[in-house]
Amino acid sequence: MSQHRSLKTAGSVGTKRSVLKRGERIKLMKARGQWKEGRLPTGLPKTKSE
């Protein structure tokens, strides 16, 4: 079964995502010094991507 043409993308054009995945948010928070060791990865605050 083929995919409908409206659902196909032109590939990764390099658009910047406005939403980060959980692992990416933790990594960014560690780089900024906002992550405390032993903290649960649920309920993270919103972070703006760089």
Secondary structure as GFF3:
##gff-version 3
##sequence-region A 1 50
A	DSSP	three_ten_helix	5	7	.	.	.	ID=ss1
A	DSSP	alpha_helix	22	32	.	.	.	ID=ss2
###
